[in-house]
């Protein structure tokens, strides 16, 4: 569990600097340059992600049972991950109406992903992992939307085809993950 928690601190901490230390972050970028700063953040994030993966895997080897989710929560989780994947895709397709409406589709997608997994899993490691991501995503989304309002940021919307592309890509990614990759990468098949 220690590796999981350390990984979460590094990964989510590096993604939280705009929330908790924006003036310091701006000073650091000015001092070392944007490229060096991004390199450091990427390195810390990758290290944190690796620790999350290893820590979560190790914690699953010695599970601590907290609660037994009803079977229907697995079905709800599968449904909630559909918008998570669509929002993730919308974050990478420029000019979607989805981004114009929600502002930060990737962070909103993380909320859907974390909530869905919290509903369907009752072990301590699950609650720590998905709970940490859910809390981070809620706080980050509120902070990002607040920054957008303060700066008067409006995300432009292009043609509807961009939203169709995001929805299509999200659905394909969801299907690949739900029916194949989740079992291969995580060791559990959502539909099997």
N, C-alpha and C positions, 0 to 999 in steps of 0.2 A: 504493500500500500504506500510505502514511503516514496518509491520511484514514481508511482502514479501521481501522488500529490506534488512532488517536486516538478514533474513534467508539466502538470497543470499550472503551477506557479510560473514557470518559465514561459510556456506557450501563451497562456492567457495574459500573463503580466506584460509580455512584450507587445501584445495586441491591445493593451489597456492604457498605454502611456498618454494617448490623446485625451483620455478620460480623466486621469488622475494627476498628470504632470505635464500639461501642454506647454507651459512656459519653459520648463527644463528641457523638454523635447526639442523645442525650437532653438534654444541655446546650443544644445548638443549638435544639432544639424548644422547650425552656423559655424560651430567650432571645427567639426570634422568633415563637413561636406555631405551632401545628400547621398552620394554613392556609397561612401564608407558607412554612413548611418544605416542605409538599407541593408548593406552587407552584414552588419552586426545584428540587426533585427532578424534577418533571415537565418543567420547562424544560431541565434538563441532560440528562434522558433523551431528550427529543425531539431535541435537538441531536445527541446521540450517535447516535441511530437514523438521522437524516438523513445524518450522516457515514459511518455503516456502509453505508447504501444506496449513496451516491455512491462511497465508497471501494472497495466490493466490485465495483461496476459498472466502475470505472476499472481495477481490478486484473484483471478478466476480459478487458479489451481487450488486455492484454499478459501473457498467461498464462505462469506458470512451472510446468512439468511436474515433478511429484515421483514419481508412480507411476500405473500404469494399472489401475484396479480391474476385476476380472472382471465380466462382464455380470450374473452372478447376484446381485451386490451391489445392483444397482438394484432387483431384485425384493424382496430382503430389506429394502431401505430403504423400499419402498412398504408392505410389511407392518408395519414398525416405526413408521411414521407413523400407522397406525390407532390404536394405544393412545395415541400422543401427542395426537391430536385428541380422543379420548375423555377423557383426563385433563384437557386444557385445558377442555373443556365442564364436567367435574365440578367444576372450580374455581369456576365461576359458578353452579352449581345448589346452593342451600343444602341441607344435611342429607342428602348422599349417603353411602351405605355406602363408596363409593370414597374419599371424603375422610376418613371415619373410619378406614379401613384404612391409607391412605398419608400422611395428614396434610397434605401440600402437593402436591396433584395437578398444579398448573401447573408447578412446578419439576421434578417427575418427568417431566412431558410434555416439557419442554425437553430433559431428558436423552435421551429416546427420539428426539426430533427431531434433536438434534445428532449423536448416535451414528449414526443412520441416514444422515445426509448425509455424515458422515466416511467411512463405509464405501463410499459410491457415488461419491465425488469425489476426484480425485487432484492437483488443482492447489494451488499454495501458498496462494492466497487462500482456497480452500475449507478447507484445513487450519487456517489462522489463524482464520477466522470460526467454523467449527463446532467446532474444538478449544477455542477460548476459551469458547464457550457451554457446551460439555460440562464443562470444568474448573470453570467458575463454578457450573453446576447441581449438580455433585457436592458441591462445598464448601458451597454454600448449603443444599442438602437436609440434609446432615449437621448443619450449624449450626442449622437450623430445627427439626429433630427433637430435637436436644439441648435447645434452648430449651423445646420443648413438654414434654419429660420433666421438666426442672427446675421448670417452672411447674405440672406436673400437668395440662396441657391435654388434654382429651378432646373430640374433635369429635362432636357428636350426629348420630345417623343417623335420618332420617325414614323415610317409607314407601318401599317398593321402587320406586314410580312415579318417584321422583326420580332414582334410578340409571338407570331405563329412559329417562328424559328426557335425561340426560347422555349415555348411550350412543347414543341416536338422534340427538341434536344433533351429537355428535362424528362419527358416521358420515356424516351429511349434509354437514357441513363438510369432512370428509376427501374425500368424493366430488367436491364442488364444486371444491376446491383441486386434487385430483389430476387431474381430467379437464378443468379449464378455467382456474381462476385461476393455477395455477403457470405455465402457458404465457403467460398475459396479463401477469402481474406480474414473473416471473423470466425469461421468454424461453425456457424449456425445458419440453417436455411429458414428464412422467414415463411416460406410456403412448402415446407416439406418435412 
